[in-house]
Amino acid sequence: TVVALAVAAVPEGLPTVATTTFSLGIRKMRREGLLVRHLDAVESLGAIQVLCLDKTGTLTESRMAVQTILCGLRRITVSDESFVSDQGDVNPYDDQDLLRLIHTAVLCNEVEVEGQNGHYMLNGSATEAALMQMAIVAGVAINSLRSQYKRIKVEYRTEGRNYMSILLRAHEGNLLAVKGNPEEVLSQCRWLLKDGVRCELTPEVRVAILNENEKMAGQALRVLGFAYSHAGDTDEIVNHDFTWLGLSGMADPVRPGVEQLISVLQEAGIRTVMITGDQSATAYAVSKSLKLSGTSHLEMLDSAHLERLDPQLLTALAQKIDIFSRVSPSHKLQIVQALQRAGQVVAMTGDGINDGPALKAADIGIAMGSKGTEAARSVADVVLENDELKTLIVAVSQGRTIYNNIRKSVHFLMSTNLSEILLVLGSVGSGLGQPL
């Protein structure tokens, strides 16, 4: 009797019920364009408390286009067909400042270009492709220009250096081209190219350039700074004696329906947090337009302060911050882990290689399926097949439904088994004998 009672008390049907429920949920999600790579991820989807959103490629369409250029301290607006300043149309080949900036953007660039005579296919990052498209609008013969310069050495962006440097060999001597974070590039410059003449970069001009950078970033533009230097015969990249060329501001449209998505997630009790490598002003402008914190005031933390924070302090701050700006891949990982230490169930979205560590560490990693990299998809728990963030609503809803269904099954199995145990114990304990 005791052995039979022990066997009856074990809910043998629970694994079958759970597996079946998970499988049905995954099948329904598949119809909505959600690919679930791990069975247990389905239940975790319903338990999400914080959703960390990467900006570029996730909240935005990753379809960059250069909109504004600042060169020679003049603002130039870029359209699909022309360059326009306050004085009217600008021909890049009559403007040495603008032409030098465009040439530097082409040379300090890793986009693969196929085609000729203005008909090109661009393969590479959205940011660098936008710079190439600007050169095409200017009428630059990209392949011809690149053939005149032989690449000697490249230094890519790193966590401690937010700009790219490339050393090129030309007939007139080696050329060093730089693009990247405006503040860091500007700090390397001693000279300014204005009206085709190299002049000293004064403190007043530096302040004016930084102010323009803030204005452009405040318009939700991704801003890059450009500089160059004549390197003589050296084959080493030496960061000094640069000449400042200007700024480019790129617009990246927000995905349709993202604002409504964030509102629905907040109504469901899920806090939304933006983690981006962009400047603070750019991140703030995008977050404000999306109402990232609802009706509350947006709280922001720049990664420059992240390095100096004690892990316990970061854990406390992470529960209040809405925007983390100028972050590196390691910073993203730190932020996700800080939220987890605070007892939160964290989901992380991303599409690039730099999102990989955070996607893997999060309780739920969500990768873009169409424009996302293979590295991001391989470590994610869930892949959005069509890159539509709105399908997250389906995922969370289905996850919560599955969680509730499994809990109901557990309640049913436990209550029926408990009734058998109580019946036998009550009968034997009262001296009535075995009831079954």
C-alpha positions as CSV (number, residue, x, y, z in Angstrom):
1,T,0.0,0.0,0.0
2,V,2.8,2.4,0.9
3,V,4.7,1.7,-2.4
4,A,1.5,2.1,-4.4
5,L,0.7,5.3,-2.6
6,A,4.3,6.7,-3.2
7,V,4.0,5.9,-6.9
8,A,0.6,7.5,-7.2
9,A,1.8,10.6,-5.4
10,V,4.4,11.3,-8.1
11,P,2.9,13.5,-11.0
12,E,4.2,11.4,-13.9
13,G,2.1,13.3,-16.4
14,L,3.8,16.6,-15.6
15,P,6.8,16.2,-18.0
16,T,4.4,15.2,-20.8
17,V,2.1,18.1,-20.1
18,A,4.9,20.6,-20.0
19,T,6.6,19.4,-23.2
20,T,3.4,19.3,-25.1
21,T,2.4,22.8,-23.9
22,F,5.9,24.2,-24.8
23,S,5.7,22.5,-28.3
24,L,2.3,23.9,-29.0
25,G,3.5,27.4,-28.0
26,I,6.6,27.2,-30.2
27,R,4.4,26.1,-33.2
28,K,2.1,29.1,-32.7
29,M,5.1,31.5,-32.4
30,R,6.6,30.0,-35.6
31,R,3.5,31.1,-37.5
32,E,4.1,34.7,-36.2
33,G,7.7,34.7,-37.4
34,L,9.3,33.9,-34.1
35,L,12.0,31.2,-34.1
36,V,12.6,29.7,-30.6
37,R,16.0,28.0,-30.4
38,H,15.6,26.5,-26.8
39,L,12.4,24.9,-25.5
40,D,12.7,26.4,-22.0
41,A,13.0,29.9,-23.4
42,V,9.3,29.8,-24.1
43,E,8.4,30.0,-20.4
44,S,11.1,32.6,-19.7
45,L,9.5,34.9,-22.3
46,G,6.4,35.2,-20.1
47,A,8.5,36.2,-17.1
48,I,10.4,39.1,-18.7
49,Q,10.6,42.2,-16.3
50,V,13.2,44.3,-18.2
51,L,13.7,44.6,-21.9
52,C,17.1,46.0,-23.0
53,L,16.8,47.5,-26.5
54,D,19.8,48.1,-28.8
55,K,19.1,51.2,-30.9
56,T,20.6,50.8,-34.3
57,G,19.1,48.0,-36.2
58,T,16.6,47.2,-33.5
59,L,14.6,50.3,-32.7
60,T,15.7,51.9,-36.0
61,E,15.8,50.4,-39.5
62,S,19.6,50.5,-39.8
63,R,19.0,52.5,-43.1
64,M,21.4,55.3,-42.6
65,A,21.5,58.4,-44.8
66,V,23.8,61.4,-44.4
67,Q,21.6,64.4,-43.8
68,T,23.9,67.2,-42.7
69,I,27.6,68.0,-43.1
70,L,29.7,70.6,-41.2
71,C,32.9,71.5,-43.0
72,G,34.9,74.7,-42.9
73,L,32.4,75.7,-40.1
74,R,29.6,75.8,-42.7
75,R,26.5,73.7,-42.5
76,I,25.6,71.8,-45.7
77,T,22.4,69.8,-46.2
78,V,22.6,66.6,-48.2
79,S,19.7,65.3,-50.3
80,D,19.4,62.4,-52.7
81,E,20.7,64.6,-55.5
82,S,22.5,67.6,-54.2
83,F,24.4,69.5,-51.5
84,V,22.9,72.8,-50.3
85,S,24.3,75.5,-48.0
86,D,22.8,78.8,-46.9
87,Q,24.3,80.4,-50.0
88,G,22.6,77.8,-52.4
89,D,23.7,74.7,-54.2
90,V,27.3,73.5,-53.5
91,N,29.4,71.6,-56.1
92,P,31.8,69.4,-54.2
93,Y,34.4,69.8,-56.9
94,D,34.4,73.6,-56.4
95,D,34.6,73.3,-52.6
96,Q,38.0,71.8,-51.4
97,D,36.9,71.5,-47.8
98,L,33.8,69.4,-48.7
99,L,35.7,67.3,-51.4
100,R,38.5,66.5,-48.9
101,L,35.9,65.3,-46.3
102,I,34.1,63.1,-48.9
103,H,37.4,61.6,-50.1
104,T,38.4,60.8,-46.5
105,A,35.0,59.2,-45.9
106,V,35.5,57.0,-49.0
107,L,39.1,56.0,-48.1
108,C,38.5,55.4,-44.4
109,N,35.7,52.9,-45.2
110,E,35.4,49.1,-45.5
111,V,32.3,48.9,-47.7
112,E,32.7,46.7,-50.7
113,V,31.6,48.5,-53.8
114,E,30.5,46.8,-57.0
115,G,29.6,48.6,-60.2
116,Q,30.6,51.7,-62.0
117,N,29.3,55.0,-63.5
118,G,27.1,55.8,-60.5
119,H,25.4,52.4,-60.4
120,Y,26.8,50.7,-57.3
121,M,26.0,47.8,-55.0
122,L,27.2,48.6,-51.4
123,N,28.0,45.7,-49.1
124,G,28.9,46.6,-45.5
125,S,27.7,48.4,-42.4
126,A,24.8,50.8,-42.7
127,T,26.9,53.7,-41.4
128,E,29.8,53.2,-43.9
129,A,27.3,52.6,-46.7
130,A,25.7,55.9,-46.0
131,L,29.0,57.7,-46.4
132,M,29.6,55.9,-49.7
133,Q,26.1,56.9,-50.9
134,M,27.1,60.6,-50.1
135,A,30.1,60.2,-52.3
136,I,28.0,58.8,-55.1
137,V,25.7,61.8,-54.9
138,A,28.8,64.0,-55.1
139,G,29.8,62.3,-58.3
140,V,33.0,60.7,-56.9
141,A,34.4,57.8,-58.9
142,I,34.8,55.6,-55.9
143,N,36.8,52.7,-57.4
144,S,39.1,55.1,-59.3
145,L,39.8,57.0,-56.1
146,R,40.5,53.9,-54.1
147,S,42.9,52.6,-56.8
148,Q,45.1,55.6,-56.2
149,Y,45.7,54.7,-52.6
150,K,47.1,51.5,-51.4
151,R,46.1,50.4,-47.9
152,I,49.1,49.9,-45.6
153,K,47.6,49.5,-42.1
154,V,44.2,49.8,-40.4
155,E,43.4,50.4,-36.7
156,Y,39.8,49.7,-36.0
157,R,37.6,51.0,-33.2
158,T,38.2,49.5,-29.8
159,E,36.7,50.0,-26.4
160,G,39.4,52.5,-25.5
161,R,39.5,54.2,-28.9
162,N,36.2,55.2,-30.6
163,Y,37.6,56.0,-34.1
164,M,39.0,54.2,-37.1
165,S,42.4,55.1,-38.6
166,I,43.7,53.9,-41.9
167,L,47.2,54.5,-43.4
168,L,47.4,54.8,-47.2
169,R,50.2,55.0,-49.7
170,A,49.9,57.6,-52.5
171,H,52.2,59.2,-55.0
172,E,52.6,62.4,-52.9
173,G,53.4,60.4,-49.7
174,N,51.5,58.4,-47.1
175,L,48.1,59.6,-46.0
176,L,46.5,58.9,-42.6
177,A,42.6,59.1,-42.7
178,V,40.5,59.0,-39.5
179,K,36.8,58.9,-38.8
180,G,34.9,58.3,-35.5
181,N,33.6,59.8,-32.4
182,P,33.8,63.6,-33.0
183,E,35.1,64.5,-29.5
184,E,37.9,61.9,-29.7
185,V,38.9,62.7,-33.3
186,L,38.9,66.5,-32.6
187,S,41.1,66.0,-29.6
188,Q,43.8,64.6,-32.0
189,C,43.7,67.6,-34.2
190,R,46.0,70.7,-34.3
191,W,44.8,72.2,-37.6
192,L,41.6,73.1,-39.4
193,L,40.9,73.0,-43.1
194,K,39.0,76.2,-44.1
195,D,38.5,77.4,-47.6
196,G,41.2,74.9,-48.7
197,V,43.8,76.4,-46.4
198,R,45.2,74.7,-43.3
199,C,45.0,77.0,-40.3
200,E,45.4,76.6,-36.6
201,L,42.6,75.0,-34.6
202,T,41.9,77.5,-31.8
203,P,40.1,76.8,-28.5
204,E,37.2,79.0,-29.7
205,V,36.8,77.0,-32.9
206,R,37.0,73.7,-30.9
207,V,34.1,74.9,-28.7
208,A,32.1,75.9,-31.8
209,I,32.6,72.5,-33.4
210,L,31.6,70.7,-30.2
211,N,28.5,72.8,-30.0
212,E,27.5,71.9,-33.5
213,N,28.1,68.3,-32.7
214,E,25.7,68.5,-29.8
215,K,23.1,70.3,-32.0
216,M,23.3,67.6,-34.6
217,A,23.2,64.8,-32.0
218,G,20.2,66.5,-30.4
219,Q,18.3,66.1,-33.7
220,A,18.7,62.3,-33.3
221,L,21.5,62.1,-35.9
222,R,24.5,59.8,-35.6
223,V,27.5,62.1,-35.8
224,L,31.0,61.2,-37.1
225,G,34.1,63.4,-37.2
226,F,36.7,63.3,-39.9
227,A,40.4,64.2,-40.0
228,Y,43.6,63.5,-42.0
229,S,47.3,63.8,-41.8
230,H,50.3,63.6,-44.2
231,A,52.3,60.7,-42.8
232,G,55.4,61.1,-44.9
233,D,57.3,57.8,-45.4
234,T,56.4,56.2,-42.1
235,D,54.4,52.9,-42.2
236,E,53.2,53.3,-38.6
237,I,50.0,55.1,-37.5
238,V,51.0,58.0,-35.3
239,N,48.1,60.0,-33.8
240,H,49.3,63.5,-33.9
241,D,49.3,66.6,-36.1
242,F,45.9,65.9,-37.6
243,T,43.9,68.4,-39.7
244,W,40.2,68.6,-38.8
245,L,37.8,68.3,-41.8
246,G,34.3,68.3,-40.3
247,L,31.2,66.4,-39.2
248,S,28.6,64.3,-40.9
249,G,25.2,63.7,-39.3
250,M,23.3,60.6,-40.4
251,A,19.6,59.9,-39.9
252,D,18.3,56.4,-39.2
253,P,14.5,56.1,-39.3
254,V,12.8,54.6,-36.3
255,R,10.9,51.4,-37.1
256,P,7.2,51.9,-37.7
257,G,5.1,50.9,-34.6
258,V,8.0,51.0,-32.1
259,E,6.4,53.7,-30.0
260,Q,3.2,51.7,-29.7
261,L,5.1,48.6,-29.0
262,I,6.9,50.3,-26.1
263,S,3.6,51.6,-24.7
264,V,2.1,48.1,-24.8
265,L,5.1,46.5,-23.1
266,Q,5.0,49.1,-20.3
267,E,1.2,48.4,-19.9
268,A,2.2,44.7,-19.5
269,G,4.6,45.7,-16.7
270,I,7.8,45.4,-18.6
271,R,10.4,48.2,-18.2
272,T,12.2,49.2,-21.4
273,V,15.8,50.3,-21.4
274,M,17.9,51.6,-24.3
275,I,21.6,50.5,-24.6
276,T,23.4,52.2,-27.4
277,G,26.9,53.2,-28.6
278,D,25.6,56.5,-29.8
279,Q,26.3,59.8,-28.1
280,S,24.1,60.8,-25.2
281,A,22.3,63.6,-27.1
282,T,21.4,61.3,-30.0
283,A,20.2,58.5,-27.6
284,Y,18.1,61.0,-25.6
285,A,16.4,62.5,-28.6
286,V,15.4,59.0,-29.9
287,S,14.3,57.9,-26.5
288,K,12.2,61.0,-26.0
289,S,10.4,60.5,-29.3
290,L,9.6,56.9,-28.4
291,K,8.5,57.8,-24.8
292,L,10.8,55.2,-23.5
293,S,10.0,55.9,-19.9
294,G,6.4,56.6,-20.4
295,T,5.4,59.8,-18.7
296,S,8.4,59.8,-16.3
297,H,11.6,61.8,-16.7
298,L,14.3,60.0,-18.7
299,E,17.3,59.0,-16.7
300,M,20.6,58.6,-18.6
301,L,24.1,57.3,-17.8
302,D,27.1,57.8,-20.1
303,S,29.6,54.9,-20.3
304,A,32.4,57.3,-19.4
305,H,31.0,57.1,-15.9
306,L,30.4,53.4,-16.0
307,E,34.0,52.4,-15.6
308,R,34.3,54.2,-12.3
309,L,31.2,52.7,-10.8
310,D,31.3,50.1,-8.1
311,P,29.4,46.9,-9.1
312,Q,27.0,47.3,-6.2
313,L,26.3,50.9,-7.1
314,L,25.7,49.9,-10.8
315,T,23.3,47.3,-9.6
316,A,21.3,49.9,-7.8
317,L,21.5,52.5,-10.6
318,A,20.6,50.0,-13.3
319,Q,17.1,49.7,-11.8
320,K,16.5,53.5,-12.4
321,I,18.4,54.3,-15.6
322,D,16.4,54.4,-18.9
323,I,19.3,55.1,-21.3
324,F,22.9,53.9,-21.4
325,S,24.8,55.8,-24.0
326,R,28.3,55.4,-25.7
327,V,28.5,51.8,-24.4
328,S,30.9,49.1,-25.6
329,P,30.2,45.3,-25.9
330,S,31.7,44.8,-22.4
331,H,29.5,47.6,-21.0
332,K,26.4,45.9,-22.4
333,L,27.3,42.7,-20.6
334,Q,27.9,44.6,-17.4
335,I,24.5,46.3,-17.6
336,V,22.7,43.0,-18.2
337,Q,24.5,41.3,-15.3
338,A,23.8,44.3,-13.0
339,L,20.0,44.0,-13.8
340,Q,20.2,40.3,-13.1
341,R,21.9,40.9,-9.8
342,A,19.0,43.1,-8.9
343,G,16.7,40.1,-9.2
344,Q,15.3,41.1,-12.6
345,V,14.4,38.7,-15.5
346,V,16.2,40.4,-18.4
347,A,15.7,40.2,-22.1
348,M,18.2,41.7,-24.5
349,T,17.7,42.5,-28.2
350,G,20.5,43.0,-30.7
351,D,21.6,42.4,-34.3
352,G,25.4,42.8,-34.3
353,I,28.6,40.9,-33.2
354,N,29.0,43.5,-30.5
355,D,25.7,42.4,-29.0
356,G,26.8,38.8,-28.7
357,P,28.1,38.7,-25.1
358,A,25.0,40.5,-23.7
359,L,22.6,38.3,-25.7
360,K,24.2,35.2,-24.3
361,A,24.2,36.4,-20.7
362,A,20.6,37.7,-20.7
363,D,17.8,35.4,-19.5
364,I,16.3,35.8,-23.0
365,G,18.5,36.8,-25.9
366,I,16.4,38.1,-28.9
367,A,18.2,38.6,-32.2
368,M,17.1,40.1,-35.5
369,G,16.8,37.3,-38.2
370,S,16.9,39.3,-41.4
371,K,19.6,42.0,-40.9
372,G,21.2,40.4,-37.8
373,T,24.6,38.8,-37.9
374,E,25.2,35.0,-37.7
375,A,27.0,35.6,-34.4
376,A,24.0,37.3,-32.9
377,R,21.6,34.6,-34.1
378,S,23.8,31.7,-32.9
379,V,23.8,32.9,-29.2
380,A,20.2,34.1,-29.0
381,D,17.4,32.2,-27.5
382,V,14.8,33.7,-29.8
383,V,15.2,35.0,-33.4
384,L,12.7,37.5,-35.0
385,E,12.5,36.1,-38.5
386,N,11.2,39.3,-40.1
387,D,12.9,41.8,-37.7
388,E,9.5,43.0,-36.6
389,L,9.7,44.0,-32.9
390,K,5.9,43.9,-32.7
391,T,6.1,40.1,-32.7
392,L,7.6,40.5,-29.2
393,I,4.1,41.2,-28.0
394,V,3.1,37.8,-29.3
395,A,6.1,36.2,-27.7
396,V,5.4,37.6,-24.2
397,S,1.7,36.9,-24.5
398,Q,2.3,33.3,-25.5
399,G,5.0,32.9,-22.9
400,R,2.6,34.1,-20.1
401,T,-0.2,31.8,-21.5
402,I,2.1,28.8,-21.4
403,Y,3.3,29.6,-17.9
404,N,-0.3,29.9,-16.7
405,N,-1.3,26.6,-18.5
406,I,1.6,24.7,-16.9
407,R,0.7,26.2,-13.5
408,K,-2.9,25.0,-13.9
409,S,-1.7,21.6,-14.8
410,V,0.5,21.4,-11.7
411,H,-2.4,22.5,-9.5
412,F,-4.6,19.8,-11.1
413,L,-2.1,17.0,-10.7
414,M,-1.1,18.0,-7.2
415,S,-4.7,18.3,-6.0
416,T,-5.8,14.9,-7.4
417,N,-2.7,13.2,-6.0
418,L,-3.1,14.9,-2.6
419,S,-6.7,13.8,-2.3
420,E,-5.6,10.2,-2.7
421,I,-2.9,10.6,0.0
422,L,-5.3,12.3,2.4
423,L,-8.0,9.6,1.8
424,V,-5.6,6.7,2.6
425,L,-4.0,8.5,5.6
426,G,-7.3,9.4,7.0
427,S,-8.8,6.0,6.7
428,V,-5.7,4.2,8.1
429,G,-5.3,6.7,10.9
430,S,-8.9,6.5,12.0
431,G,-8.8,2.7,12.1
432,L,-11.2,2.2,9.2
433,G,-8.6,0.1,7.2
434,Q,-7.5,0.4,3.6
435,P,-10.1,2.4,1.5
436,L,-8.9,1.2,-1.9
